[in-house]
């Protein structure tokens, strides 16, 4: 009996596939993608980091982080406090650079992806202090 062929892809490629699937998922739910892989700050390692993508629906702007892992247990440790702060700072940076969205309600969502097609969408996964 032949062994099933297992396709090996790089971590970067699997991350890109996961982000693409999440953007497609959001579009299917009526969101419009306004930015993807948005570099905040100088483009080097900064406290602002990078936003995986930004979506808009109605008067809500959603800053999205995608975490692709191979097992569900890995999701428990996927988003550290420092990463959450970086996402929050990135959202603030995006709004300063794009003032037309300043009056929008803000939300920070996280997608957990286990390839090939398991997507868990956590709305308001990252909270900001007002």
N, C-alpha and C positions, 0 to 999 in steps of 0.2 A: 504494500500500500504506500502511495506517495505521501510525503509530508506536505501540508499546506504551505504555500509560499508566503513568507512574512516580509512585507515591504519595510525597509528601514529608511527613515527620513531623519534629517537633522532636527535639533531642538528649535532652531530658528525657523525652519520651514513649518514645523508642526505648530509653532506659535502663530505664524502668519496665517495658517489655515484656520486655527481656532478663532483668531480675530475676525477673519473674513466671515466665518459662519455666524459669529455673534452680530456682526453688522447686518448680515442678511436677515437674521432672526428679528432684529430691531425693526428693520424696514418692513418685514411682514406684519409687524404689530403697529404700523402706522407712523413710525419715527422717520425723521429725515436726518441723515448723517451730514454734519456740517464740518467735521474735521476728523482726520485719522492720523495716528502716530504724530500727534502735535507736540513738538519740542518746546518746552517752557524754559525761558531764560536764554543763556548763551549757546545752548546746544551741547555743552560739555556737562560733566557730572555736576548738577546743581541741586539745591534743595527743592527745586520745583519739578525736576524730572521730566517725564513724558506722559501724556495722556494717550491711552490706547485709541480711544475715539470719543467724539462728542456728538450727541444726538439731540434733536429738538422735536417736540410734539406739542402743538398748541402754544401755551406760554410757559412750558417747562423745558429747561435745559438739563440734560443728563450727561454727566461725566462718567465714562465707563472704563473699568479695568478688567482685563481678561487674564485669567489664570488657567493655564493648561497643565494638567497633571495626568499621570498614568493610573493612579488609583484614587478612590474616593477618600481614603484616609489622609492622603497628602493635602487635601483641601483644608483640613483643620489648621494647618500651619502655613498656608499659602500667603496670607496677608498680615504682615507684621505691623506694629504700631507706627514704625518709621515710614513704611510704605503708605499707610493710611494718611499720615501727615503730608507726605509728598503729593498724594492725589488731591487732598484739600488745597494745598498751596498751588498746585497746577491749575485747579479750577479757578482760583482767585486770579492767577496770572492770565488765564484765557479771557476772563471777563474784563480785566483791565485792557487787554489788547483788542477786545471786540465789544466796545461799549453798547452796541445795539442789543445785546442780551442782558444788560444789567438789571432790567426790570423783570426778568423771567424768574420763575421759581426754580431753585437749584436742587439737584438730586445727584447723589453719588452711588452708582450701582456697580456690582461686581458680578462677573460671569465666571463660573467654574466649568471648564470644558474637559471632558474625557473623550478623546477621539476613539472611534470615528464620529459618533453623533450624539453624545450625551451632553446636554447643556443645562446648567442650573443657573437661573437668573435671580440674584438677590437684590431687590430694590431697596434703596436707602441703606445699603450695607455699611457705609462710612458716614458717620455723623460729624457735624461741625458744631462747635459752640457758637452761640449767637452773642 
